[in-house]
Amino acid sequence: MTKAVVLLSGGLDSATALAWASKEQGWECYTIAFDYGQRHRIELKASEEIAKAFASKQHQVIAVDLQAIGGSSLTSDMDVPKDQAETTAIPSTYVPARNLIFLSLASAFAETVGANKLVIGANVVDYSGYPDCRPEFLDSFARTVALGTKAGVQGADFEVVAPLLTLNKSDIIKLGLSLGVDYAMTRSCYDPKDDGTPCGHCDSCHFRNQGFAELGRTDPLLSRSK
């Protein structure tokens, strides 16, 4: 059976990517999440619940202190930008080299479990301008894994799979619903309130709410918080 390591943040996109790998592809999935000092650590509990719901073979939460590096409003005291989702500049929520770091650790995990697929919920349509979500980066990383790991040198055909790469948010939600994703389990907000209620104004909330609205639906997290 094909084995895959799925980067599972606990958000909408990564939950959908896991559902796609598990249900549509029939791969044996191992999931990995990162406690990197993010202000929205509530997503880590969500990742555990989602991994269990989709029968992850093994779920790992790895601590990486990206607060020590700084440079992002997700890992520092900088304000998270609100109501600015349509700007073209790379926002302060960009975490320097985050996907490069996460994919590197995921590839190490993949070596230990014998997986050759790395699944990530990266998306270029509404990805807030993050350079580490672009297809050219993902393709380059797959080549790097093949060159820099024992498994790759011994012939393992590593592939970075981004099934949501060209989908808009409503298409992602539609796909997830068809695969049984309960989006009430997911957490996407960059700056949630103390009780976990999404702020409704950060980039992540904007694109998520827009996606549900385009399908004539209301985000279940917003419905539950009323």
mmCIF file of the C-alpha atoms, coordinates in Angstrom:
data_MODEL
# 
_entry.id   MODEL 
# 
loop_
_atom_site.group_PDB 
_atom_site.id 
_atom_site.type_symbol 
_atom_site.label_atom_id 
_atom_site.label_alt_id 
_atom_site.label_comp_id 
_atom_site.label_asym_id 
_atom_site.label_entity_id 
_atom_site.label_seq_id 
_atom_site.pdbx_PDB_ins_code 
_atom_site.Cartn_x 
_atom_site.Cartn_y 
_atom_site.Cartn_z 
_atom_site.occupancy 
_atom_site.B_iso_or_equiv 
_atom_site.pdbx_formal_charge 
_atom_site.auth_seq_id 
_atom_site.auth_comp_id 
_atom_site.auth_asym_id 
_atom_site.auth_atom_id 
_atom_site.pdbx_PDB_model_num 
ATOM 1   C CA . MET A 1 1   ? 0.000   0.000  0.000  1.00 0.00 ? 1   MET A CA 1 
ATOM 2   C CA . THR A 1 2   ? 1.189   3.535  -0.783 1.00 0.00 ? 2   THR A CA 1 
ATOM 3   C CA . LYS A 1 3   ? 2.183   5.432  2.338  1.00 0.00 ? 3   LYS A CA 1 
ATOM 4   C CA . ALA A 1 4   ? 1.900   9.195  2.687  1.00 0.00 ? 4   ALA A CA 1 
ATOM 5   C CA . VAL A 1 5   ? 2.928   11.742 5.283  1.00 0.00 ? 5   VAL A CA 1 
ATOM 6   C CA . VAL A 1 6   ? 0.334   14.504 5.430  1.00 0.00 ? 6   VAL A CA 1 
ATOM 7   C CA . LEU A 1 7   ? 1.119   17.923 6.869  1.00 0.00 ? 7   LEU A CA 1 
ATOM 8   C CA . LEU A 1 8   ? -1.928  18.485 9.075  1.00 0.00 ? 8   LEU A CA 1 
ATOM 9   C CA . SER A 1 9   ? -2.123  21.899 10.689 1.00 0.00 ? 9   SER A CA 1 
ATOM 10  C CA . GLY A 1 10  ? -5.718  21.481 11.805 1.00 0.00 ? 10  GLY A CA 1 
ATOM 11  C CA . GLY A 1 11  ? -7.002  24.016 9.295  1.00 0.00 ? 11  GLY A CA 1 
ATOM 12  C CA . LEU A 1 12  ? -9.489  23.714 6.460  1.00 0.00 ? 12  LEU A CA 1 
ATOM 13  C CA . ASP A 1 13  ? -7.004  23.066 3.666  1.00 0.00 ? 13  ASP A CA 1 
ATOM 14  C CA . SER A 1 14  ? -4.887  20.463 5.435  1.00 0.00 ? 14  SER A CA 1 
ATOM 15  C CA . ALA A 1 15  ? -7.990  18.579 6.617  1.00 0.00 ? 15  ALA A CA 1 
ATOM 16  C CA . THR A 1 16  ? -9.213  18.434 3.033  1.00 0.00 ? 16  THR A CA 1 
ATOM 17  C CA . ALA A 1 17  ? -5.798  17.272 1.806  1.00 0.00 ? 17  ALA A CA 1 
ATOM 18  C CA . LEU A 1 18  ? -5.839  14.452 4.363  1.00 0.00 ? 18  LEU A CA 1 
ATOM 19  C CA . ALA A 1 19  ? -9.339  13.416 3.328  1.00 0.00 ? 19  ALA A CA 1 
ATOM 20  C CA . TRP A 1 20  ? -8.240  13.380 -0.316 1.00 0.00 ? 20  TRP A CA 1 
ATOM 21  C CA . ALA A 1 21  ? -5.179  11.244 0.412  1.00 0.00 ? 21  ALA A CA 1 
ATOM 22  C CA . SER A 1 22  ? -7.034  8.861  2.701  1.00 0.00 ? 22  SER A CA 1 
ATOM 23  C CA . LYS A 1 23  ? -10.459 8.535  1.097  1.00 0.00 ? 23  LYS A CA 1 
ATOM 24  C CA . GLU A 1 24  ? -9.937  9.335  -2.579 1.00 0.00 ? 24  GLU A CA 1 
ATOM 25  C CA . GLN A 1 25  ? -6.437  7.902  -3.050 1.00 0.00 ? 25  GLN A CA 1 
ATOM 26  C CA . GLY A 1 26  ? -6.688  5.131  -0.483 1.00 0.00 ? 26  GLY A CA 1 
ATOM 27  C CA . TRP A 1 27  ? -3.202  5.826  0.864  1.00 0.00 ? 27  TRP A CA 1 
ATOM 28  C CA . GLU A 1 28  ? -2.064  4.814  4.340  1.00 0.00 ? 28  GLU A CA 1 
ATOM 29  C CA . CYS A 1 29  ? -1.638  8.198  5.976  1.00 0.00 ? 29  CYS A CA 1 
ATOM 30  C CA . TYR A 1 30  ? 0.727   9.365  8.681  1.00 0.00 ? 30  TYR A CA 1 
ATOM 31  C CA . THR A 1 31  ? 0.049   12.898 9.877  1.00 0.00 ? 31  THR A CA 1 
ATOM 32  C CA . ILE A 1 32  ? 2.362   15.533 11.264 1.00 0.00 ? 32  ILE A CA 1 
ATOM 33  C CA . ALA A 1 33  ? 1.630   18.874 12.933 1.00 0.00 ? 33  ALA A CA 1 
ATOM 34  C CA . PHE A 1 34  ? 3.967   21.519 14.305 1.00 0.00 ? 34  PHE A CA 1 
ATOM 35  C CA . ASP A 1 35  ? 3.919   23.437 17.544 1.00 0.00 ? 35  ASP A CA 1 
ATOM 36  C CA . TYR A 1 36  ? 6.045   26.305 16.321 1.00 0.00 ? 36  TYR A CA 1 
ATOM 37  C CA . GLY A 1 37  ? 5.072   29.066 18.730 1.00 0.00 ? 37  GLY A CA 1 
ATOM 38  C CA . GLN A 1 38  ? 2.060   30.146 16.695 1.00 0.00 ? 38  GLN A CA 1 
ATOM 39  C CA . ARG A 1 39  ? -0.481  32.356 18.412 1.00 0.00 ? 39  ARG A CA 1 
ATOM 40  C CA . HIS A 1 40  ? -3.275  30.121 17.047 1.00 0.00 ? 40  HIS A CA 1 
ATOM 41  C CA . ARG A 1 41  ? -2.132  26.975 18.865 1.00 0.00 ? 41  ARG A CA 1 
ATOM 42  C CA . ILE A 1 42  ? -5.775  25.918 19.136 1.00 0.00 ? 42  ILE A CA 1 
ATOM 43  C CA . GLU A 1 43  ? -5.233  24.342 15.709 1.00 0.00 ? 43  GLU A CA 1 
ATOM 44  C CA . LEU A 1 44  ? -3.038  21.654 17.271 1.00 0.00 ? 44  LEU A CA 1 
ATOM 45  C CA . LYS A 1 45  ? -5.951  20.101 19.165 1.00 0.00 ? 45  LYS A CA 1 
ATOM 46  C CA . ALA A 1 46  ? -7.954  20.221 15.953 1.00 0.00 ? 46  ALA A CA 1 
ATOM 47  C CA . SER A 1 47  ? -5.182  18.383 14.103 1.00 0.00 ? 47  SER A CA 1 
ATOM 48  C CA . GLU A 1 48  ? -5.344  15.538 16.623 1.00 0.00 ? 48  GLU A CA 1 
ATOM 49  C CA . GLU A 1 49  ? -9.110  15.216 16.253 1.00 0.00 ? 49  GLU A CA 1 
ATOM 50  C CA . ILE A 1 50  ? -8.969  15.324 12.455 1.00 0.00 ? 50  ILE A CA 1 
ATOM 51  C CA . ALA A 1 51  ? -6.169  12.741 12.351 1.00 0.00 ? 51  ALA A CA 1 
ATOM 52  C CA . LYS A 1 52  ? -8.293  10.423 14.474 1.00 0.00 ? 52  LYS A CA 1 
ATOM 53  C CA . ALA A 1 53  ? -11.392 11.017 12.334 1.00 0.00 ? 53  ALA A CA 1 
ATOM 54  C CA . PHE A 1 54  ? -9.516  9.937  9.199  1.00 0.00 ? 54  PHE A CA 1 
ATOM 55  C CA . ALA A 1 55  ? -7.762  7.005  10.877 1.00 0.00 ? 55  ALA A CA 1 
ATOM 56  C CA . SER A 1 56  ? -4.216  8.349  10.642 1.00 0.00 ? 56  SER A CA 1 
ATOM 57  C CA . LYS A 1 57  ? -1.804  5.485  11.196 1.00 0.00 ? 57  LYS A CA 1 
ATOM 58  C CA . GLN A 1 58  ? 0.329   7.733  13.389 1.00 0.00 ? 58  GLN A CA 1 
ATOM 59  C CA . HIS A 1 59  ? -0.010  11.390 14.355 1.00 0.00 ? 59  HIS A CA 1 
ATOM 60  C CA . GLN A 1 60  ? 3.064   13.357 15.386 1.00 0.00 ? 60  GLN A CA 1 
ATOM 61  C CA . VAL A 1 61  ? 3.185   16.839 16.902 1.00 0.00 ? 61  VAL A CA 1 
ATOM 62  C CA . ILE A 1 62  ? 6.717   18.210 16.652 1.00 0.00 ? 62  ILE A CA 1 
ATOM 63  C CA . ALA A 1 63  ? 7.895   21.302 18.522 1.00 0.00 ? 63  ALA A CA 1 
ATOM 64  C CA . VAL A 1 64  ? 9.890   23.823 16.487 1.00 0.00 ? 64  VAL A CA 1 
ATOM 65  C CA . ASP A 1 65  ? 10.622  27.206 18.073 1.00 0.00 ? 65  ASP A CA 1 
ATOM 66  C CA . LEU A 1 66  ? 10.026  29.663 15.269 1.00 0.00 ? 66  LEU A CA 1 
ATOM 67  C CA . GLN A 1 67  ? 9.425   32.414 17.814 1.00 0.00 ? 67  GLN A CA 1 
ATOM 68  C CA . ALA A 1 68  ? 13.203  32.460 18.212 1.00 0.00 ? 68  ALA A CA 1 
ATOM 69  C CA . ILE A 1 69  ? 13.457  33.469 14.541 1.00 0.00 ? 69  ILE A CA 1 
ATOM 70  C CA . GLY A 1 70  ? 10.544  35.913 14.606 1.00 0.00 ? 70  GLY A CA 1 
ATOM 71  C CA . GLY A 1 71  ? 9.671   38.015 11.603 1.00 0.00 ? 71  GLY A CA 1 
ATOM 72  C CA . SER A 1 72  ? 5.992   37.058 11.540 1.00 0.00 ? 72  SER A CA 1 
ATOM 73  C CA . SER A 1 73  ? 2.829   38.283 13.227 1.00 0.00 ? 73  SER A CA 1 
ATOM 74  C CA . LEU A 1 74  ? 1.951   34.626 13.867 1.00 0.00 ? 74  LEU A CA 1 
ATOM 75  C CA . THR A 1 75  ? 5.008   34.084 16.073 1.00 0.00 ? 75  THR A CA 1 
ATOM 76  C CA . SER A 1 76  ? 5.506   37.493 17.687 1.00 0.00 ? 76  SER A CA 1 
ATOM 77  C CA . ASP A 1 77  ? 3.668   40.420 19.265 1.00 0.00 ? 77  ASP A CA 1 
ATOM 78  C CA . MET A 1 78  ? 3.132   42.063 15.874 1.00 0.00 ? 78  MET A CA 1 
ATOM 79  C CA . ASP A 1 79  ? -0.512  42.727 15.075 1.00 0.00 ? 79  ASP A CA 1 
ATOM 80  C CA . VAL A 1 80  ? -2.175  40.284 12.701 1.00 0.00 ? 80  VAL A CA 1 
ATOM 81  C CA . PRO A 1 81  ? -3.430  42.296 9.706  1.00 0.00 ? 81  PRO A CA 1 
ATOM 82  C CA . LYS A 1 82  ? -7.202  42.554 9.510  1.00 0.00 ? 82  LYS A CA 1 
ATOM 83  C CA . ASP A 1 83  ? -9.471  43.290 6.525  1.00 0.00 ? 83  ASP A CA 1 
ATOM 84  C CA . GLN A 1 84  ? -6.517  43.422 4.115  1.00 0.00 ? 84  GLN A CA 1 
ATOM 85  C CA . ALA A 1 85  ? -6.915  40.086 2.320  1.00 0.00 ? 85  ALA A CA 1 
ATOM 86  C CA . GLU A 1 86  ? -7.167  41.575 -1.150 1.00 0.00 ? 86  GLU A CA 1 
ATOM 87  C CA . THR A 1 87  ? -3.755  43.296 -1.046 1.00 0.00 ? 87  THR A CA 1 
ATOM 88  C CA . THR A 1 88  ? -0.992  41.835 -3.227 1.00 0.00 ? 88  THR A CA 1 
ATOM 89  C CA . ALA A 1 89  ? 1.946   42.303 -0.852 1.00 0.00 ? 89  ALA A CA 1 
ATOM 90  C CA . ILE A 1 90  ? 3.223   39.342 1.149  1.00 0.00 ? 90  ILE A CA 1 
ATOM 91  C CA . PRO A 1 91  ? 1.542   39.872 4.551  1.00 0.00 ? 91  PRO A CA 1 
ATOM 92  C CA . SER A 1 92  ? 3.157   39.831 7.980  1.00 0.00 ? 92  SER A CA 1 
ATOM 93  C CA . THR A 1 93  ? 1.516   36.445 8.622  1.00 0.00 ? 93  THR A CA 1 
ATOM 94  C CA . TYR A 1 94  ? 4.170   34.914 6.375  1.00 0.00 ? 94  TYR A CA 1 
ATOM 95  C CA . VAL A 1 95  ? 6.446   32.819 8.613  1.00 0.00 ? 95  VAL A CA 1 
ATOM 96  C CA . PRO A 1 96  ? 10.003  32.795 7.195  1.00 0.00 ? 96  PRO A CA 1 
ATOM 97  C CA . ALA A 1 97  ? 10.779  29.474 5.473  1.00 0.00 ? 97  ALA A CA 1 
ATOM 98  C CA . ARG A 1 98  ? 7.920   27.716 7.312  1.00 0.00 ? 98  ARG A CA 1 
ATOM 99  C CA . ASN A 1 99  ? 7.026   25.202 4.609  1.00 0.00 ? 99  ASN A CA 1 
ATOM 100 C CA . LEU A 1 100 ? 10.696  24.600 3.875  1.00 0.00 ? 100 LEU A CA 1 
ATOM 101 C CA . ILE A 1 101 ? 11.238  23.691 7.530  1.00 0.00 ? 101 ILE A CA 1 
ATOM 102 C CA . PHE A 1 102 ? 8.020   21.698 7.871  1.00 0.00 ? 102 PHE A CA 1 
ATOM 103 C CA . LEU A 1 103 ? 8.534   19.708 4.682  1.00 0.00 ? 103 LEU A CA 1 
ATOM 104 C CA . SER A 1 104 ? 12.103  18.924 5.723  1.00 0.00 ? 104 SER A CA 1 
ATOM 105 C CA . LEU A 1 105 ? 10.898  17.446 9.014  1.00 0.00 ? 105 LEU A CA 1 
ATOM 106 C CA . ALA A 1 106 ? 8.039   15.682 7.244  1.00 0.00 ? 106 ALA A CA 1 
ATOM 107 C CA . SER A 1 107 ? 10.486  14.092 4.824  1.00 0.00 ? 107 SER A CA 1 
ATOM 108 C CA . ALA A 1 108 ? 12.532  12.791 7.771  1.00 0.00 ? 108 ALA A CA 1 
ATOM 109 C CA . PHE A 1 109 ? 9.355   11.315 9.254  1.00 0.00 ? 109 PHE A CA 1 
ATOM 110 C CA . ALA A 1 110 ? 8.537   9.813  5.852  1.00 0.00 ? 110 ALA A CA 1 
ATOM 111 C CA . GLU A 1 111 ? 11.894  8.038  5.779  1.00 0.00 ? 111 GLU A CA 1 
ATOM 112 C CA . THR A 1 112 ? 11.236  6.410  9.146  1.00 0.00 ? 112 THR A CA 1 
ATOM 113 C CA . VAL A 1 113 ? 7.801   5.073  8.168  1.00 0.00 ? 113 VAL A CA 1 
ATOM 114 C CA . GLY A 1 114 ? 8.648   4.148  4.579  1.00 0.00 ? 114 GLY A CA 1 
ATOM 115 C CA . ALA A 1 115 ? 6.452   6.765  2.919  1.00 0.00 ? 115 ALA A CA 1 
ATOM 116 C CA . ASN A 1 116 ? 7.311   8.366  -0.414 1.00 0.00 ? 116 ASN A CA 1 
ATOM 117 C CA . LYS A 1 117 ? 4.429   10.829 -0.664 1.00 0.00 ? 117 LYS A CA 1 
ATOM 118 C CA . LEU A 1 118 ? 4.472   14.179 1.148  1.00 0.00 ? 118 LEU A CA 1 
ATOM 119 C CA . VAL A 1 119 ? 1.004   15.715 1.064  1.00 0.00 ? 119 VAL A CA 1 
ATOM 120 C CA . ILE A 1 120 ? 0.525   19.411 1.729  1.00 0.00 ? 120 ILE A CA 1 
ATOM 121 C CA . GLY A 1 121 ? -2.573  21.595 1.496  1.00 0.00 ? 121 GLY A CA 1 
ATOM 122 C CA . ALA A 1 122 ? -0.765  24.430 -0.288 1.00 0.00 ? 122 ALA A CA 1 
ATOM 123 C CA . ASN A 1 123 ? -2.903  26.575 -2.541 1.00 0.00 ? 123 ASN A CA 1 
ATOM 124 C CA . VAL A 1 124 ? -1.903  29.260 -5.058 1.00 0.00 ? 124 VAL A CA 1 
ATOM 125 C CA . VAL A 1 125 ? -5.322  30.800 -5.667 1.00 0.00 ? 125 VAL A CA 1 
ATOM 126 C CA . ASP A 1 126 ? -5.895  32.391 -2.258 1.00 0.00 ? 126 ASP A CA 1 
ATOM 127 C CA . TYR A 1 127 ? -2.635  31.682 -0.491 1.00 0.00 ? 127 TYR A CA 1 
ATOM 128 C CA . SER A 1 128 ? -2.031  35.274 0.689  1.00 0.00 ? 128 SER A CA 1 
ATOM 129 C CA . GLY A 1 129 ? 1.102   35.595 -1.419 1.00 0.00 ? 129 GLY A CA 1 
ATOM 130 C CA . TYR A 1 130 ? 3.232   33.097 0.468  1.00 0.00 ? 130 TYR A CA 1 
ATOM 131 C CA . PRO A 1 131 ? 6.225   32.143 -1.720 1.00 0.00 ? 131 PRO A CA 1 
ATOM 132 C CA . ASP A 1 132 ? 6.516   28.682 -0.132 1.00 0.00 ? 132 ASP A CA 1 
ATOM 133 C CA . CYS A 1 133 ? 3.118   27.656 -1.512 1.00 0.00 ? 133 CYS A CA 1 
ATOM 134 C CA . ARG A 1 134 ? 4.150   27.980 -5.163 1.00 0.00 ? 134 ARG A CA 1 
ATOM 135 C CA . PRO A 1 135 ? 4.407   24.907 -7.413 1.00 0.00 ? 135 PRO A CA 1 
ATOM 136 C CA . GLU A 1 136 ? 7.992   25.683 -8.402 1.00 0.00 ? 136 GLU A CA 1 
ATOM 137 C CA . PHE A 1 137 ? 9.012   25.563 -4.734 1.00 0.00 ? 137 PHE A CA 1 
ATOM 138 C CA . LEU A 1 138 ? 7.221   22.251 -4.160 1.00 0.00 ? 138 LEU A CA 1 
ATOM 139 C CA . ASP A 1 139 ? 8.780   20.699 -7.268 1.00 0.00 ? 139 ASP A CA 1 
ATOM 140 C CA . SER A 1 140 ? 12.221  21.882 -6.208 1.00 0.00 ? 140 SER A CA 1 
ATOM 141 C CA . PHE A 1 141 ? 11.780  20.483 -2.723 1.00 0.00 ? 141 PHE A CA 1 
ATOM 142 C CA . ALA A 1 142 ? 10.863  17.034 -4.070 1.00 0.00 ? 142 ALA A CA 1 
ATOM 143 C CA . ARG A 1 143 ? 14.161  16.999 -5.986 1.00 0.00 ? 143 ARG A CA 1 
ATOM 144 C CA . THR A 1 144 ? 16.019  18.067 -2.853 1.00 0.00 ? 144 THR A CA 1 
ATOM 145 C CA . VAL A 1 145 ? 14.515  15.219 -0.804 1.00 0.00 ? 145 VAL A CA 1 
ATOM 146 C CA . ALA A 1 146 ? 15.590  12.709 -3.439 1.00 0.00 ? 146 ALA A CA 1 
ATOM 147 C CA . LEU A 1 147 ? 19.153  14.038 -3.274 1.00 0.00 ? 147 LEU A CA 1 
ATOM 148 C CA . GLY A 1 148 ? 19.443  14.558 0.462  1.00 0.00 ? 148 GLY A CA 1 
ATOM 149 C CA . THR A 1 149 ? 17.979  11.410 2.046  1.00 0.00 ? 149 THR A CA 1 
ATOM 150 C CA . LYS A 1 150 ? 19.133  7.830  2.367  1.00 0.00 ? 150 LYS A CA 1 
ATOM 151 C CA . ALA A 1 151 ? 15.832  6.628  0.937  1.00 0.00 ? 151 ALA A CA 1 
ATOM 152 C CA . GLY A 1 152 ? 16.174  8.940  -2.048 1.00 0.00 ? 152 GLY A CA 1 
ATOM 153 C CA . VAL A 1 153 ? 19.736  7.855  -2.785 1.00 0.00 ? 153 VAL A CA 1 
ATOM 154 C CA . GLN A 1 154 ? 18.594  4.237  -2.595 1.00 0.00 ? 154 GLN A CA 1 
ATOM 155 C CA . GLY A 1 155 ? 15.943  4.863  -5.218 1.00 0.00 ? 155 GLY A CA 1 
ATOM 156 C CA . ALA A 1 156 ? 12.812  5.967  -3.398 1.00 0.00 ? 156 ALA A CA 1 
ATOM 157 C CA . ASP A 1 157 ? 10.690  8.118  -5.700 1.00 0.00 ? 157 ASP A CA 1 
ATOM 158 C CA . PHE A 1 158 ? 9.665   10.974 -3.414 1.00 0.00 ? 158 PHE A CA 1 
ATOM 159 C CA . GLU A 1 159 ? 6.779   13.170 -4.501 1.00 0.00 ? 159 GLU A CA 1 
ATOM 160 C CA . VAL A 1 160 ? 5.383   16.328 -2.950 1.00 0.00 ? 160 VAL A CA 1 
ATOM 161 C CA . VAL A 1 161 ? 1.657   16.172 -3.601 1.00 0.00 ? 161 VAL A CA 1 
ATOM 162 C CA . ALA A 1 162 ? -0.464  19.322 -3.380 1.00 0.00 ? 162 ALA A CA 1 
ATOM 163 C CA . PRO A 1 163 ? -3.983  18.260 -4.415 1.00 0.00 ? 163 PRO A CA 1 
ATOM 164 C CA . LEU A 1 164 ? -5.513  21.664 -3.687 1.00 0.00 ? 164 LEU A CA 1 
ATOM 165 C CA . LEU A 1 165 ? -2.894  23.722 -5.473 1.00 0.00 ? 165 LEU A CA 1 
ATOM 166 C CA . THR A 1 166 ? -5.118  25.216 -8.182 1.00 0.00 ? 166 THR A CA 1 
ATOM 167 C CA . LEU A 1 167 ? -8.490  25.079 -6.410 1.00 0.00 ? 167 LEU A CA 1 
ATOM 168 C CA . ASN A 1 168 ? -10.237 28.107 -4.995 1.00 0.00 ? 168 ASN A CA 1 
ATOM 169 C CA . LYS A 1 169 ? -11.579 27.980 -1.442 1.00 0.00 ? 169 LYS A CA 1 
ATOM 170 C CA . SER A 1 170 ? -15.128 27.054 -2.392 1.00 0.00 ? 170 SER A CA 1 
ATOM 171 C CA . ASP A 1 171 ? -13.839 24.189 -4.554 1.00 0.00 ? 171 ASP A CA 1 
ATOM 172 C CA . ILE A 1 172 ? -11.721 22.974 -1.645 1.00 0.00 ? 172 ILE A CA 1 
ATOM 173 C CA . ILE A 1 173 ? -14.694 23.036 0.705  1.00 0.00 ? 173 ILE A CA 1 
ATOM 174 C CA . LYS A 1 174 ? -16.882 21.285 -1.867 1.00 0.00 ? 174 LYS A CA 1 
ATOM 175 C CA . LEU A 1 175 ? -14.259 18.557 -2.260 1.00 0.00 ? 175 LEU A CA 1 
ATOM 176 C CA . GLY A 1 176 ? -13.925 18.152 1.486  1.00 0.00 ? 176 GLY A CA 1 
ATOM 177 C CA . LEU A 1 177 ? -17.655 17.885 2.030  1.00 0.00 ? 177 LEU A CA 1 
ATOM 178 C CA . SER A 1 178 ? -17.845 15.164 -0.609 1.00 0.00 ? 178 SER A CA 1 
ATOM 179 C CA . LEU A 1 179 ? -15.155 13.263 1.319  1.00 0.00 ? 179 LEU A CA 1 
ATOM 180 C CA . GLY A 1 180 ? -16.806 13.634 4.705  1.00 0.00 ? 180 GLY A CA 1 
ATOM 181 C CA . VAL A 1 181 ? -14.807 16.465 6.252  1.00 0.00 ? 181 VAL A CA 1 
ATOM 182 C CA . ASP A 1 182 ? -16.555 18.046 9.236  1.00 0.00 ? 182 ASP A CA 1 
ATOM 183 C CA . TYR A 1 183 ? -15.321 21.609 8.986  1.00 0.00 ? 183 TYR A CA 1 
ATOM 184 C CA . ALA A 1 184 ? -16.603 22.367 12.475 1.00 0.00 ? 184 ALA A CA 1 
ATOM 185 C CA . MET A 1 185 ? -13.548 20.386 13.624 1.00 0.00 ? 185 MET A CA 1 
ATOM 186 C CA . THR A 1 186 ? -11.074 22.615 11.789 1.00 0.00 ? 186 THR A CA 1 
ATOM 187 C CA . ARG A 1 187 ? -9.452  25.831 12.961 1.00 0.00 ? 187 ARG A CA 1 
ATOM 188 C CA . SER A 1 188 ? -8.175  28.416 10.481 1.00 0.00 ? 188 SER A CA 1 
ATOM 189 C CA . CYS A 1 189 ? -8.153  31.812 12.213 1.00 0.00 ? 189 CYS A CA 1 
ATOM 190 C CA . TYR A 1 190 ? -4.772  33.481 12.674 1.00 0.00 ? 190 TYR A CA 1 
ATOM 191 C CA . ASP A 1 191 ? -5.920  35.489 15.696 1.00 0.00 ? 191 ASP A CA 1 
ATOM 192 C CA . PRO A 1 192 ? -8.731  33.619 17.488 1.00 0.00 ? 192 PRO A CA 1 
ATOM 193 C CA . LYS A 1 193 ? -10.371 34.828 20.675 1.00 0.00 ? 193 LYS A CA 1 
ATOM 194 C CA . ASP A 1 194 ? -9.554  33.140 23.955 1.00 0.00 ? 194 ASP A CA 1 
ATOM 195 C CA . ASP A 1 195 ? -12.506 30.751 23.558 1.00 0.00 ? 195 ASP A CA 1 
ATOM 196 C CA . GLY A 1 196 ? -11.370 29.772 20.064 1.00 0.00 ? 196 GLY A CA 1 
ATOM 197 C CA . THR A 1 197 ? -13.962 31.823 18.206 1.00 0.00 ? 197 THR A CA 1 
ATOM 198 C CA . PRO A 1 198 ? -12.495 33.068 14.888 1.00 0.00 ? 198 PRO A CA 1 
ATOM 199 C CA . CYS A 1 199 ? -11.853 36.805 14.601 1.00 0.00 ? 199 CYS A CA 1 
ATOM 200 C CA . GLY A 1 200 ? -13.622 36.964 11.228 1.00 0.00 ? 200 GLY A CA 1 
ATOM 201 C CA . HIS A 1 201 ? -11.250 39.605 9.859  1.00 0.00 ? 201 HIS A CA 1 
ATOM 202 C CA . CYS A 1 202 ? -7.820  38.090 9.233  1.00 0.00 ? 202 CYS A CA 1 
ATOM 203 C CA . ASP A 1 203 ? -6.822  36.809 5.790  1.00 0.00 ? 203 ASP A CA 1 
ATOM 204 C CA . SER A 1 204 ? -7.536  33.217 6.715  1.00 0.00 ? 204 SER A CA 1 
ATOM 205 C CA . CYS A 1 205 ? -11.027 34.026 8.004  1.00 0.00 ? 205 CYS A CA 1 
ATOM 206 C CA . HIS A 1 206 ? -11.727 36.123 4.909  1.00 0.00 ? 206 HIS A CA 1 
ATOM 207 C CA . PHE A 1 207 ? -10.946 33.380 2.404  1.00 0.00 ? 207 PHE A CA 1 
ATOM 208 C CA . ARG A 1 208 ? -12.633 30.696 4.498  1.00 0.00 ? 208 ARG A CA 1 
ATOM 209 C CA . ASN A 1 209 ? -15.842 32.728 4.912  1.00 0.00 ? 209 ASN A CA 1 
ATOM 210 C CA . GLN A 1 210 ? -15.802 33.642 1.217  1.00 0.00 ? 210 GLN A CA 1 
ATOM 211 C CA . GLY A 1 211 ? -15.535 29.987 0.268  1.00 0.00 ? 211 GLY A CA 1 
ATOM 212 C CA . PHE A 1 212 ? -18.525 28.934 2.329  1.00 0.00 ? 212 PHE A CA 1 
ATOM 213 C CA . ALA A 1 213 ? -20.541 31.928 1.086  1.00 0.00 ? 213 ALA A CA 1 
ATOM 214 C CA . GLU A 1 214 ? -19.895 31.014 -2.561 1.00 0.00 ? 214 GLU A CA 1 
ATOM 215 C CA . LEU A 1 215 ? -21.451 27.619 -1.815 1.00 0.00 ? 215 LEU A CA 1 
ATOM 216 C CA . GLY A 1 216 ? -24.457 29.225 -0.151 1.00 0.00 ? 216 GLY A CA 1 
ATOM 217 C CA . ARG A 1 217 ? -23.299 27.980 3.241  1.00 0.00 ? 217 ARG A CA 1 
ATOM 218 C CA . THR A 1 218 ? -22.250 29.491 6.544  1.00 0.00 ? 218 THR A CA 1 
ATOM 219 C CA . ASP A 1 219 ? -18.988 28.532 8.186  1.00 0.00 ? 219 ASP A CA 1 
ATOM 220 C CA . PRO A 1 220 ? -20.011 26.050 10.932 1.00 0.00 ? 220 PRO A CA 1 
ATOM 221 C CA . LEU A 1 221 ? -17.583 27.716 13.340 1.00 0.00 ? 221 LEU A CA 1 
ATOM 222 C CA . LEU A 1 222 ? -19.429 31.017 12.964 1.00 0.00 ? 222 LEU A CA 1 
ATOM 223 C CA . SER A 1 223 ? -22.811 29.308 13.281 1.00 0.00 ? 223 SER A CA 1 
ATOM 224 C CA . ARG A 1 224 ? -21.723 27.626 16.496 1.00 0.00 ? 224 ARG A CA 1 
ATOM 225 C CA . SER A 1 225 ? -20.319 30.829 17.984 1.00 0.00 ? 225 SER A CA 1 
ATOM 226 C CA . LYS A 1 226 ? -23.607 32.730 17.669 1.00 0.00 ? 226 LYS A CA 1 
# 
